[in-house]
C-alpha cells in the first residue's frame, strides 16, 4: 500500500472530518431485565471489515444512556 495521498485529496487528522465523536457505553453485566441489550465489541469486527454478530456481549444499560447512544440514519461508526 502506498503512503502517498492521491492528487486532489487533503491529508488531515480524522477529527477534522467528523461532526461529533462519542465514546461507547459498556454498562453492567446483563441481569435479565428490559435494560439488557446486545453490545458490539472490537472483537466483533473482523480484519476484513465484516461485523460478526454471533458472539455479542449482553450488557445492562439504562434506557436514558441508550437513548443518547442510539444511531441515526447516516451515522458512521468507527472502531
C-alpha positions in Angstrom: 0.0 0.0 0.0 1.3 3.4 -0.9 1.7 6.2 1.7 1.1 8.9 -0.9 -2.0 11.0 -0.8 -3.9 10.9 -4.1 -3.8 14.1 -6.1 -6.6 16.5 -5.1 -7.0 14.9 -1.7 -6.2 16.5 1.7 -4.3 14.8 4.5 -5.6 15.8 7.9 -6.4 14.3 11.3 -9.7 12.3 11.2 -11.3 14.6 13.8 -11.3 17.4 11.3 -13.8 15.5 9.2 -16.3 14.4 11.8 -19.2 16.5 13.3 -19.0 14.8 16.7 -17.3 11.9 18.5 -19.0 9.9 21.2 -17.5 7.1 23.3 -19.4 3.9 23.6 -21.3 2.7 26.7 -20.3 -0.5 28.4 -22.9 -0.7 31.2 -23.0 -3.5 33.8 -23.3 -7.3 33.4 -26.7 -8.4 32.0 -29.2 -9.3 34.7 -32.2 -10.4 32.7 -34.3 -7.2 32.8 -35.5 -4.9 30.0 -32.2 -3.0 30.1 -30.2 -6.0 28.8 -29.1 -5.3 25.2 -26.5 -6.9 22.9 -23.4 -4.8 22.5 -20.8 -4.9 19.8 -17.1 -5.0 20.9 -13.9 -4.6 19.0 -13.7 -8.4 18.8 -16.9 -8.4 16.7 -15.1 -6.6 13.8 -13.1 -8.9 11.6 -9.8 -7.9 9.9 -11.7 -7.9 6.6 -14.2 -5.2 7.8 -17.2 -7.6 8.5 -19.2 -7.4 11.7 -19.6 -10.8 13.3 -22.9 -10.8 15.2 -22.5 -14.4 16.6 -20.9 -13.6 19.9 -22.4 -10.3 21.1 -21.9 -9.3 24.7 -25.2 -8.8 26.7 -24.9 -5.7 28.9 -27.3 -3.9 31.2 -27.5 -0.2 30.1 -30.0 2.3 31.4 -32.6 3.5 28.9 -31.5 7.2 29.2 -27.9 6.2 28.4 -29.1 4.0 25.5 -31.2 6.9 24.1 -28.1 9.1 24.0 -26.2 6.5 22.0 -28.8 5.4 19.5 -27.5 5.7 16.0 -29.4 7.6 13.3 -29.6 7.0 9.6 -26.4 8.1 8.0 -24.3 7.8 11.2 -20.8 6.3 10.7 -19.3 4.1 13.4 -15.5 3.9 13.5 -13.8 1.2 15.7 
